[in-house]
Amino acid sequence: GSEPEGHDEL
Amino acid sequence: MNAFRLAGDITHLISILVLLLKIYATKSCSGISLKTQELYAVVFLARYLDLFTDFISVYNSVMKVVFILSSVAIVWCMRRHRAVKRSYDKELDTFRHYYLVGACFVFALLVHEKFTFQEVFWAFSIYLEAVAIIPQLVLLQRSGNVDNLTGQYVFFLGAYRALYILNWIYRYFTEAKFSRWIACISGLVQTALYADFFYYYFLSWKNNAKLNLPA
């Protein structure tokens, strides 16, 4: 996945 | 999203389902720490402040809502449901969890990725999740024997943490700019807390015996 700024994990 | 991460999320979901099953089927929460459950509710509420500001995927948003609602529902049930409330091991669940909340918040004010409202609360939630299982482990240790569903609940929760570590290792090698040291170090601490429990869980599984934690 792409992850620029926000947190992509739960 | 890699397979470890997906498997981690699914075991996390299973742990919550096992806990809900235990509470609904037996109308009992014996062996379950209300303090740990309260901490998880705080963890999810603090972490998912981005629910309405950062959209990542439908999967992410749905899981966030599920984690918030289920954790709040469990706390509500343990505090308000007449039968469930009666089975709560209040005298065994004496860990002072407010100290954990305070310590984690101070630590988040000091160590965070960015000094913004959301980022400080995100870091706070990561630190708090790392230690939130402590009241639960203390309760199990005090009560000695652990019923099947409670044992499985803690097992799946621990499995979720272990799978997240594999996910980070995988991401570290596959993504160019993967640096999540706050989450990774906290995750390692959190998983290490389960080591003792896992040891006795596998022992009981191997010997086909009831799970017992030595005092």
Interface residues (C-beta under 8 A of the other chain):
Chain A: G1 E3 E5 G6 H7 D8 E9 L10
Chain B: M1 R5 D9 H12 R47 D50 D54 I56 N60 M63 K64 F67 W122 Y164 N167 E175 R180 A183
